[in-house]
Amino acid sequence: MAVSQTNFAWATLLEIDPARRDRRLHDRLAGALRAAIRDGRLAEGAALPPSRALAEELGCSRWAVTQAYGQLVAEGYLAARVGSATRVAWAPRAEPPPRARRFRTPPPVRYDLAPGLPDVRAFPRRRWAEAVRAVIGSAVRYDLGLPDPAGHEVLRTTLAQYLGRSRGADTDATSVSVCAGITDGLARICRALGAEGITDVAVEDPGWPRLRDAATAAGLRVHPVPVDDDGLRVDLLARGPARAVVVGAAHQFPTGVVLSPDRRAGLVRWAREVDGYVIEDDYDAEFRYDHRPVAVMQGMAPDRVFLLGSVSKTLSPALGLGWLVAPGAMAAAVRTANRVAAAPPVLDQLALATFIDRGWYDAHLRAARRRFRARRELLVRTLGSQLPQGRIAGSAAGLHVLLRLPDGADTRAVVRSAAAAGLRLADLDSYRVRRSARPALVLGYGNISDAEIPLAVALLRDAVRPTVRASSPR
């Protein structure tokens, strides 16, 4: 039969073979509808077009459509009611795959003490919306064209100024690139280093696994270096082949230590001696509660230090906005290392520039620091009263604490038991390349309210106690 081209969706959905002249038109139409229902292309409850409209769009008589509809109503595939659309009344039986039936549904999360998220409930919705509206109203024609892979010049200029006054960075817009976050920025840097002949990079152990993965995906060999109470063991770098190192100087994740002054200077010396680079992850630098955070290492040696930052922990990871500052000699290599990498949406970039320029970002950080300082103090006090056998480690900064458990405690069992009770936890060993005999948990307090902390710690206490008793000598 001839099919009208006025409705491509229905022409595609209903596979009516025009060559089948041995069957009547309404039988062929009923067969096509039946097949579409059976294989799920027409879902249960979906409304079919009125018979007159479908006949016009398929280029056939209305009688053929009403006959097809009537046949499928009689078979139970369709349901027709006076004054209402004809709807699909049947669905294929949905069988879960055999393997899936063997696994139990995980219990719902009641309280979240795992690290990784800020307080997204405090996202500044009104001011962010104002920034977006301002950008949409003021964006010029070329702002809406093809984006600069390095990021919009307005945001790069704003970020250079912000990093200079708030973090002591030594940079300008030509050295700043806008990226989708820390992992994206590190992947771009590692590609650029590989193009320059650097094939080995050192990373902190323990550390964020996605950073190791990003370096490996970029083609570099990764070498874990231990972290102690003063930060990365710089003395061990000289023993390996690495000519680049990724380090969290302001607040190392997950141990929470701050890189000591001697090791900061030692890292810069090492980079110069091996003709290499330091990649500084400025993680949690905005949240220091005992005193002002130290300035970035990049300001000490802008020719040897890359700087990475993002708004994932200060505003929201949903924005997907970050930045990297490259040494002048490497800026062009970073921008050309991956030509298919796209910068975040231009309007979002301009909204962030507006948010910073109007002082809203600084105001948001001040409020967040007060809130997180109080929440951290509440968590530490509660842990001290409910789990006196534990010990808090790390500096008063960031959005997580390290809780060291008594020797012999089984952290894996603690995490499993807590999960069964609806409490999400993170084992320090999940961030290590090599497991340690010192049991510890990484407790995040960004994604939990103050009122939930006592309840969450009570569940944590109940999960820890059996493992401590089981490991105690008799």
Order of alpha helices (4+ residues) and beta strands (2+ residues): alpha-alpha-alpha-alpha-beta-beta-alpha-beta-alpha-alpha-beta-alpha-beta-alpha-beta-beta-beta-alpha-beta-beta-beta-alpha-alpha-alpha-beta-beta-alpha-beta-beta-alpha
